[in-house]
């Protein structure tokens, strides 16, 4: 009777050990499958975002506006307001990290729109401060000449000179 009981216990231990190994193998397999699904979802999301942008902003009517700072910017940009066709289309308050990125040469896409071909008035206003605390504010106007195809305009804010420069890409 003891032998049968001992054999049964050993057999159950062997089955449980085997079940744990199979379970661990299955869990590893499931983890790998989950990671593959996550990668696929991220890839699909990225592709959907690109397709959405193409549908919402076709290249023949697209205008994109970008904000940058000159390399020698010794001031802190606080906010930018953009008017296109005499309507406010963007107003942005900058965080410390965004200012830092712009000062390191980064460029921010502040607005993307669909517009017809022709001339469109653009007005930009900014507020900023120098390291010494002096406040800067400036407003500048520009005419966006939209032709067939995408149009990209860089708005470079040079705070110390209270200047805003525009550059077509």
N, C-alpha and C positions, 0 to 999 in steps of 0.2 A: 504494500500500500504506500509506504514511504517512497519506494522507487517510482511508482506511478505519479505520485504527487510531485516528486522532485523533477521527473521528466516533463510533466505538464508545466511546471514553473519555468524550467529552462526553455521549453518550447515557446511559452508566452513571452519571455524576455527576448528571445531571438526574433520573434515576430514584431515586438514593440521596437526593438533596435532597428530592424529593417524598415518599419513604418516611419520612424523618425528620420532615417537617412533619405527615404523616398520623399518625405515631406520637405526636408531641407532642399533636396534637388528640385522639387516642384516649386518651392518658394523662390529659389534662385532663378528658375525659368520664368516664373511670373514677374519677378522684378525686372528681368531683362526685357520682357514683353512690354511692361509698363513704360520703361525708359524709351523703347522704340516708338510706342504710341505718343509719348510726350514730344519726342523729336518730330514726328509726323505732324502733330497738332501745331507746333511752333512754326514749322515750314509752311503749312497751309495758311496759318494766320498771316504770315508775312506776305505770301502770295496774294491773299485776299485783300490786304491793305494796298498793295501795288495796283491790283485791278480796280479797287474802289477809287483810288486817286485818278487812274486813267479815265474812269467813267465820269467822275464828278468834275474833273479838270482836264478836258481834252487838250492836247498840246496846241491845237490851232487857236484856242481862246484863252489859254492859261497865262496869268501874270503872277509871278512870285516875287515877294519883297523880302529882302534880307537885311539884317542889322549887323554892323561890325564896328569895331573901334580901331583906330590907328595903332601901330606898334608902340608908339611913344605916349599912349594915353595915360596921363597922370591924374586921372579923376575917376570918380565912382558914378556910374550911370544909375539913376534911380528909376526913371520911367520913360517910356516912349509912347506917343500917340500918333497913329497914322490915319490920314483921311485920303480916300481915293474917290474921285468924282464927287467931292464935297460931302462925303459921308464918312463918319468914323468907322473904320473897318478893323482897327486893332488898337488896343491899349494894354501895355504890359508893364507891370511893376517887377523890377529885377531883384532876385535873391543874391546873396553874397556869392554863391557858387556860380550862378550865371554870369555875374560881373567878372569873376575870376576867369572863367572860360573865355569870355570875350576879350579880356586883356591879354590872354595867352594866344590870341589869334583865331579864336572860334568865331563862327558866323551863325546867327540865329535866323531861321525862316520865321518871320513874324506874321506873314499873311500870304495866302494863295487865293486867287479869284479867277472867275471867268469874265472876260470883258470882250467887247466887240473891237474890231480893228478901228484905229483912229487915235486921236489924242485924248489923254485922260489926265486931269490935274491931280497931282499928288502933293500932299502937305504933311510935313513931319514936324512934330514938336517933341523936345526932350527936356528933362530935368536931370541935373546931376550936381555933384559936389567935388571940389578938389580935396586933396589930403589935408590942406590947411583949414577946410571948412567953408571956403568960398562957394557960393551957389552959382550954378550956370543954368541958363535957360535959353533956348533958341528955337526958332521956327524957320523952316525953309520950304520953298515950293519947287516943284519940278514937273515937267510935262512928260508923261510916259507915252511914247510913240509906239502903239501896238500895231504890228503887222501880222500877217498870217504866220503862225508858228508860235512857240512859247517865248515869253518875254521875262527876263530876270533883271531885277534892279537891286543893286547894293546901296544901302543907306549907311554911309560911314559917318559916325558921330565923333567929331574932334572937340571934346569938351573945353579944353583950355583956350582954344581960339573961338569958342562959341560958334562953331561952324558945323554945318551938315553938308557933306559932299555926296553926290549921286553918281553912280557908275552903272552903265548898262553892261550886262554880261552877254 
